[in-house]
């Protein structure tokens, strides 16, 4: 890739001491797949080192608000609260292309009925939660919800502690095993009502305290790791299986394919437009504090 060669040239022309950068991502099959090349030292890092920090996305979102990590996966929703400190990397996106977070329950409920139920959600800074508010046409103050870790949502619904669950990650493929039904797929709803645009769920960001030329170089290394995994899919999926809760290799491969694909290598203009529209709608409805001007590492 041209920009990788350009980034390498920046490094070749500068004396560089070995540096370690914190890299936050979730312990999920898609992120594990994405960073397989880096985790196993299979892609050149040009002297940089990465400290992998594995935490759930809500925790990573919260840490990003404090500027704690150098590079991190964040929810696109959370980007609205950290854009003063972080720039978006062009690679690493998780996009729901006609699919996405789901509302599940023991029985079918309509939108109006869900508005009167208690919903178990995986975090208030997740893109799933922002999409839920847009779908309902209500702010968080106008409906009942409980925040639980994403991997406890099924249990929360089954126990009756919540009537509806907002599921993310592999739960989108395993909810039937829990005896639950889909009330709404928010990714499908978003595509239907936004000209087929994907629902922007997550992305990778890099802290602006890092010099612009170094951001470019680190961006190139991360993109190379994603490309390596796509080029060595079987090995990368096998690596990701250690994070695949309740999934065999076939299902894990399907899940990885949903969220690590051409969108992940680069948002492209449609991906960027999806983010602008998602956060723009949220601002217009008073769900985020200010309109976002997207800043990408060029």
C-alpha positions as CSV (number, residue, x, y, z in Angstrom):
1,X,0.0,0.0,0.0
2,X,1.3,3.5,-0.9
3,X,0.6,5.0,2.5
4,X,2.5,2.2,4.2
5,X,5.5,2.9,2.1
6,X,5.2,6.6,2.8
7,X,5.0,6.0,6.5
8,X,8.0,3.7,6.4
9,X,10.0,6.4,4.6
10,X,9.2,8.8,7.5
11,X,10.7,6.3,9.9
12,X,13.7,5.4,7.7
13,X,14.7,9.1,7.6
14,X,14.6,9.6,11.4
15,X,16.6,8.1,14.2
16,X,14.1,6.4,16.5
17,X,14.4,5.0,19.9
18,X,12.3,1.9,20.7
19,X,9.0,2.9,22.1
20,X,6.1,1.1,23.6
21,X,2.5,2.2,22.9
22,X,-0.6,1.0,24.8
23,X,-3.1,-0.7,22.5
24,X,-6.6,-1.2,24.0
25,X,-9.1,-3.6,22.4
26,X,-11.8,-5.9,23.6
27,X,-11.3,-9.7,24.3
28,X,-13.6,-10.7,21.4
29,X,-13.0,-12.8,18.3
30,X,-13.1,-9.9,15.9
31,X,-10.5,-7.8,17.7
32,X,-8.3,-10.8,18.3
33,X,-8.5,-11.6,14.6
34,X,-7.7,-8.0,13.7
35,X,-4.6,-7.9,15.9
36,X,-3.3,-11.4,15.3
37,X,-0.3,-10.3,13.3
38,X,0.8,-7.8,16.0
39,X,0.1,-10.2,18.9
40,X,2.2,-12.9,17.3
41,X,4.9,-10.6,15.9
42,X,4.1,-11.6,12.4
43,X,4.1,-8.1,10.9
44,X,7.0,-5.6,11.0
45,X,6.6,-3.0,13.6
46,X,9.7,-1.0,12.7
47,X,11.0,-0.9,16.2
48,X,7.8,0.0,17.9
49,X,6.3,-2.2,20.6
50,X,2.7,-2.6,21.6
51,X,1.3,-3.4,25.0
52,X,-2.0,-5.1,24.4
53,X,-4.7,-4.1,26.9
54,X,-7.8,-6.3,26.7
55,X,-10.9,-4.9,28.3
56,X,-14.6,-4.7,27.5
57,X,-15.7,-1.8,25.2
58,X,-17.5,0.2,27.9
59,X,-14.3,0.2,30.0
60,X,-12.2,1.2,27.0
61,X,-14.7,4.0,26.3
62,X,-14.4,5.3,29.8
63,X,-10.6,5.1,29.7
64,X,-10.6,7.1,26.5
65,X,-12.5,9.9,28.2
66,X,-9.5,10.2,30.5
67,X,-7.0,9.9,27.7
68,X,-5.3,6.9,29.3
69,X,-4.4,4.8,26.3
70,X,-2.2,5.7,23.3
71,X,-4.3,3.7,20.8
72,X,-7.7,2.2,21.6
73,X,-10.8,0.6,20.2
74,X,-13.8,2.8,21.1
75,X,-17.5,3.0,20.3
76,X,-18.3,5.5,17.6
77,X,-20.7,6.9,20.2
78,X,-17.8,7.5,22.6
79,X,-15.8,9.2,19.9
80,X,-18.2,12.2,20.4
81,X,-16.8,12.6,23.9
82,X,-13.1,12.0,23.2
83,X,-12.6,13.7,19.8
84,X,-10.7,16.6,21.5
85,X,-8.0,14.1,22.6
86,X,-8.1,11.4,19.9
87,X,-8.1,11.2,16.1
88,X,-9.8,8.3,14.2
89,X,-7.6,5.8,12.5
90,X,-8.7,5.0,9.0
91,X,-8.6,1.3,9.7
92,X,-10.1,-0.8,12.5
93,X,-13.8,0.0,11.9
94,X,-16.6,-2.3,13.0
95,X,-19.6,-1.6,10.8
96,X,-23.0,-3.3,10.9
97,X,-23.7,-3.7,7.2
98,X,-27.4,-4.4,7.3
99,X,-27.1,-6.0,10.8
100,X,-26.0,-4.9,14.2
101,X,-27.0,-4.8,17.9
102,X,-30.3,-6.6,18.6
103,X,-33.1,-6.2,21.0
104,X,-34.1,-9.6,22.2
105,X,-36.7,-10.9,24.7
106,X,-38.5,-14.0,25.7
107,X,-41.4,-12.9,23.4
108,X,-42.0,-10.4,20.7
109,X,-42.5,-6.8,21.8
110,X,-43.3,-3.8,19.6
111,X,-41.3,-0.5,19.8
112,X,-44.1,1.0,22.0
113,X,-44.0,-2.0,24.3
114,X,-40.2,-1.9,24.6
115,X,-40.5,1.7,25.5
116,X,-42.4,0.7,28.6
117,X,-40.1,-2.2,29.5
118,X,-36.8,-2.4,31.4
119,X,-33.9,-3.0,28.9
120,X,-30.5,-4.5,29.8
121,X,-27.8,-2.6,28.0
122,X,-24.0,-3.2,27.7
123,X,-23.0,0.4,28.5
124,X,-24.3,3.9,28.0
125,X,-21.3,5.0,25.8
126,X,-21.7,2.1,23.4
127,X,-22.9,2.8,19.9
128,X,-25.6,0.2,20.5
129,X,-27.1,2.4,23.2
130,X,-27.0,5.4,21.0
131,X,-28.7,3.5,18.2
132,X,-31.3,2.3,20.7
133,X,-32.1,5.9,21.6
134,X,-32.4,6.9,18.0
135,X,-34.6,4.0,17.2
136,X,-36.9,4.7,20.2
137,X,-37.0,8.4,19.6
138,X,-36.2,8.9,23.3
139,X,-33.3,10.0,25.4
140,X,-31.9,7.8,28.2
141,X,-34.0,9.8,30.7
142,X,-37.2,8.7,29.1
143,X,-37.0,4.9,29.4
144,X,-36.0,2.3,31.9
145,X,-32.7,0.4,31.6
146,X,-30.0,-1.4,33.6
147,X,-26.3,-1.5,32.7
148,X,-24.8,-5.0,32.9
149,X,-21.6,-6.5,31.3
150,X,-22.4,-7.5,27.7
151,X,-21.8,-11.2,28.5
152,X,-24.5,-11.1,31.3
153,X,-27.3,-9.7,29.2
154,X,-28.8,-13.1,28.4
155,X,-28.8,-14.1,32.0
156,X,-30.4,-10.8,33.0
157,X,-33.3,-11.3,30.6
158,X,-33.8,-15.0,31.5
159,X,-33.9,-14.1,35.2
160,X,-36.5,-11.5,34.7
161,X,-34.3,-8.7,36.0
162,X,-34.9,-7.0,32.6
163,X,-37.6,-7.6,30.0
164,X,-35.4,-6.9,26.9
165,X,-31.7,-7.2,26.2
166,X,-29.6,-5.1,23.9
167,X,-27.0,-7.6,22.6
168,X,-23.7,-7.0,20.9
169,X,-20.8,-9.1,19.9
170,X,-21.4,-12.9,19.3
171,X,-24.7,-12.8,21.1
172,X,-26.1,-11.7,17.7
173,X,-25.4,-15.2,16.5
174,X,-26.2,-17.2,19.7
175,X,-29.4,-15.6,21.1
176,X,-31.6,-18.5,19.8
177,X,-29.6,-20.9,22.0
178,X,-30.9,-18.8,25.0
179,X,-34.6,-19.3,24.0
180,X,-34.9,-15.6,23.0
181,X,-36.4,-13.9,19.9
182,X,-35.4,-10.7,18.1
183,X,-37.7,-7.7,18.5
184,X,-35.5,-5.5,16.3
185,X,-32.1,-5.6,14.6
186,X,-30.9,-2.0,14.9
187,X,-28.4,-2.4,12.1
188,X,-31.1,-3.5,9.8
189,X,-33.3,-0.7,10.9
190,X,-30.5,1.8,10.3
191,X,-29.9,0.6,6.8
192,X,-33.6,0.7,5.9
193,X,-33.9,4.3,7.1
194,X,-30.6,5.6,5.9
195,X,-30.3,4.6,2.3
196,X,-28.4,1.4,3.0
197,X,-25.6,3.0,4.9
198,X,-23.9,0.7,7.4
199,X,-24.3,1.3,11.1
200,X,-21.0,2.6,12.5
201,X,-20.3,0.7,15.8
202,X,-16.6,0.9,16.6
203,X,-13.4,2.3,15.5
204,X,-9.7,2.7,16.5
205,X,-8.4,6.0,17.8
206,X,-5.0,7.4,18.5
207,X,-4.1,10.0,21.0
208,X,-3.2,13.5,19.7
209,X,-0.3,13.7,22.1
210,X,1.6,11.4,19.6
211,X,3.4,13.4,16.9
212,X,1.5,13.5,13.6
213,X,4.2,11.7,11.6
214,X,4.3,8.9,14.3
215,X,0.5,8.6,14.1
216,X,0.8,8.0,10.4
217,X,3.4,5.3,10.9
218,X,1.4,3.5,13.7
219,X,-1.7,3.7,11.6
220,X,0.1,1.9,8.8
221,X,1.3,-0.8,11.1
222,X,-2.2,-1.5,12.4
223,X,-3.6,-1.6,8.9
224,X,-0.9,-4.1,7.9
225,X,-1.9,-6.3,10.9
226,X,-5.5,-6.3,9.7
227,X,-4.5,-7.1,6.1
228,X,-2.2,-9.9,7.4
229,X,-5.1,-11.5,9.2
230,X,-7.4,-11.3,6.1
231,X,-4.6,-12.8,4.0
232,X,-4.1,-15.7,6.6
233,X,-7.7,-16.1,7.6
234,X,-7.6,-19.7,8.9
235,X,-4.6,-19.1,11.2
236,X,-6.1,-15.8,12.4
237,X,-9.5,-17.4,13.2
238,X,-7.8,-20.2,15.0
239,X,-6.1,-17.6,17.2
240,X,-9.3,-15.7,17.7
241,X,-11.1,-18.9,19.0
242,X,-9.6,-18.5,22.4
243,X,-11.9,-15.5,22.8
244,X,-15.0,-17.0,21.1
245,X,-17.5,-17.6,23.9
246,X,-19.9,-20.5,23.1
247,X,-18.8,-20.5,19.4
248,X,-17.0,-23.2,17.4
249,X,-14.7,-22.3,14.5
250,X,-17.5,-22.1,11.9
251,X,-19.6,-19.7,13.9
252,X,-16.5,-17.7,15.0
253,X,-15.4,-17.4,11.4
254,X,-18.9,-16.1,10.5
255,X,-18.8,-13.5,13.3
256,X,-15.3,-12.3,12.3
257,X,-16.5,-11.9,8.7
258,X,-19.3,-9.7,9.9
259,X,-17.0,-7.2,11.6
260,X,-13.6,-7.6,9.9
261,X,-13.9,-6.9,6.2
262,X,-13.4,-4.2,3.6
263,X,-14.9,-1.6,6.0
264,X,-12.2,-2.5,8.5
265,X,-9.3,-1.8,6.1
266,X,-10.7,1.7,5.4
267,X,-14.0,3.4,6.1
268,X,-14.2,4.8,2.6
269,X,-16.5,7.8,1.9
270,X,-19.7,5.8,2.6
271,X,-18.3,4.7,6.0
272,X,-17.3,8.3,6.8
273,X,-20.8,9.5,5.8
274,X,-22.3,6.8,8.0
275,X,-20.4,8.2,11.0
276,X,-21.3,11.8,10.1
277,X,-25.0,10.9,9.8
278,X,-25.1,8.7,13.0
279,X,-23.5,11.4,15.2
280,X,-25.3,14.2,13.3
281,X,-28.7,12.6,14.1
282,X,-27.6,12.1,17.7
283,X,-26.6,15.8,18.0
284,X,-29.9,17.0,16.4
285,X,-31.9,15.0,18.9
286,X,-29.8,16.3,21.9
287,X,-28.2,12.9,22.6
288,X,-24.5,14.1,22.3
289,X,-23.2,17.5,23.4
290,X,-21.9,19.0,20.1
291,X,-21.7,18.4,16.4
292,X,-18.7,16.4,15.4
293,X,-16.1,17.3,12.8
294,X,-14.4,14.0,12.0
295,X,-10.6,14.0,12.3
296,X,-8.9,11.1,10.7
297,X,-5.2,10.2,10.5
298,X,-4.5,11.1,6.9
